Amino acid sequence: MTEFSRRKFIITAGASAVGSVFLKGCLGNPPDSVTGTQVQQVAAVNVSPEQAPETTRVKLGYIPIVEAAPIVIAKEKGFFAKYGMTDVDVSKQASWGSMRDNTEIGAAGGGVDGGQYQMPMPHLITEGRITKGNKPIPMYVLAQLNTQGNGIAIAEKHRGKGIELELAKGGKNLFGQLKSANTPFTAAYTFAQVNQDFWIRYWLAAGGVNPDSDVKLIPVPAAQTVANMKTGTMDAFSTGDPWPYRIVKDKIGFLAMLTADMWEFHPEEYLALRADWVDKHPKATKALLKGIMEAQQWLDNFDNREEAAKILGGRNYFNLPSEILAGPFAGKYDMGEGRTVDDRNKAVLYWKDPRGSVSYPYKSHDLWFLTESVRWGFLPADSLTKAKALIDKVNREDLWKEAAKELGVAAADIPTSTSRGVETFFDGVKFDPENPTAYLKSLKIKKA
């Protein structure tokens, strides 16, 4: 089904109480074993003509890390179909570079309409900073997919050398020794100038290690991180679960920290779509958002996490044993160096956390990502004077609120401010979105 009339829309396809059986899947890190499973979908609702989507079809890209869970669950549990989006194609991407490239060409050209993004990818694509020929491709940020669920993994050979959250306690010395030996500490992120690059940069700089001169940073696709660690080609990597946790299970390394240790309830990855698709399909956009919101609520019921781990671990998604996902999903981490974590507030969260809404895309978080981009010289210093205009252009928190109201979300769960307020990091540094320049001035290691 493609376009449909404006008669009363009654969903009959894809969302009835039937199971869907996973098909043979795609690539991920080499699995030890995988099994298929059946998923019980939610029932469809009658969608009023006023809310009926203009199209039932959209193509969303994702990367096989826990950030993708709301997209996958909305598809598999029938939350998209429940609101009329019965033809959502969820497509695994080989890397973040592929996600960017497929966004550029769009679904009409064989790519995607949108999906999962690190930040500030939508802003950089909108400005044409990471596109071919620097062609601007306007995008809209629609929702945050999750908070936390990331970590920094360290190679086994560095066990016992003080490589932990606070490097200043002793671990810092290793970086100098390796640099002097002309074998610099090599750390990987999954895509330059976005979240997982920022996490490792913040951690190193807070410990007195300059990420631009004291270490070697390289990009590695998320699903290749464990394989590359096994070959000894890197000393650390920063990415989303389950890949950092898997190196502990595979006994090839340990976790120096969770990003939840560095910045509690930090912004992580987002749902974004090409602006041309959203502008053409505003009702379908809100239908997608309602599906994502229901999936996030379902995921934050910890009773559902075991089922979520089985779905995501399936061959056509992450392609790994579900038990690798189950521990981190429950907030239970074996850090691999004697430390264990058993705290749901350290787990990936999707709908709410102690700071309020996870799903709502706070503009103040967009500003932190742009400020951090200035810190490392990825954006010129005068970007901060233009940041508000860019954020207002890209961040469509207004659509999130409209969708939330249509869904019946309680007023108390719909933020009244676009700012979450002052943010505090593990080293005591504060980011006040009212004064990002003061944040930059407070940082000792930076380019800006």
Stockholm file with secondary structure:
# STOCKHOLM 1.0

chainA/1-448         MTEFSRRKFIITAGASAVGSVFLKGCLGNPPDSVTGTQVQQVAAVNVSPEQAPETTRVKLGYIPIVEAAPIVIAKEKGFFAKYGMTDVDVSKQASWGSMRDNTEIGAAGGGVDGGQYQMPMPHLITEGRITKGNKPIPMYVLAQLNTQGNGIAIAEKHRGKGIELELAKGGKNLFGQLKSANTPFTAAYTFAQVNQDFWIRYWLAAGGVNPDSDVKLIPVPAAQTVANMKTGTMDAFSTGDPWPYRIVKDKIGFLAMLTADMWEFHPEEYLALRADWVDKHPKATKALLKGIMEAQQWLDNFDNREEAAKILGGRNYFNLPSEILAGPFAGKYDMGEGRTVDDRNKAVLYWKDPRGSVSYPYKSHDLWFLTESVRWGFLPADSLTKAKALIDKVNREDLWKEAAKELGVAAADIPTSTSRGVETFFDGVKFDPENPTAYLKSLKIKKA
#=GR chainA/1-448 SS CCBCCSSCEECCSSCSSCEEECCCCCCCSCCSCCCCCEEECCCCCEECTTTCCSBSEEEEEECSSGGGHHHHHHHHTTHHHHTTCCEEEEEECSSHHHHHHHHHHTGGGTSCSEEEECTTHHHHHHTTSSSGGGCCCCEEEEEECCBCCEEEEEEGGGTTSCCSSCGGGTTHHHHHHHHHTTCCCEEEESSTTSHHHHHHHHHHHHTTCCTTTTSEEEECCGGGHHHHHHTTSCSEEEEETTHHHHHHHTTSEEEEEEHHHHSTTCBCCEEEEEHHHHHHCHHHHHHHHHHHHHHHHHHTSGGGHHHHHHHHHSTTTTCSCHHHHHHHHTTEEECSSSCEEECGGGSCBSSEETTEESSSCCHHHHHHHHHHHHHTTSSCTTHHHHHHHHHHHHBCHHHHHHHHHHHTCCGGGSCSSSCCCCEECTTSCEECTTCHHHHHHHCSSCCC
#=GC SS_cons         CCBCCSSCEECCSSCSSCEEECCCCCCCSCCSCCCCCEEECCCCCEECTTTCCSBSEEEEEECSSGGGHHHHHHHHTTHHHHTTCCEEEEEECSSHHHHHHHHHHTGGGTSCSEEEECTTHHHHHHTTSSSGGGCCCCEEEEEECCBCCEEEEEEGGGTTSCCSSCGGGTTHHHHHHHHHTTCCCEEEESSTTSHHHHHHHHHHHHTTCCTTTTSEEEECCGGGHHHHHHTTSCSEEEEETTHHHHHHHTTSEEEEEEHHHHSTTCBCCEEEEEHHHHHHCHHHHHHHHHHHHHHHHHHTSGGGHHHHHHHHHSTTTTCSCHHHHHHHHTTEEECSSSCEEECGGGSCBSSEETTEESSSCCHHHHHHHHHHHHHTTSSCTTHHHHHHHHHHHHBCHHHHHHHHHHHTCCGGGSCSSSCCCCEECTTSCEECTTCHHHHHHHCSSCCC
//
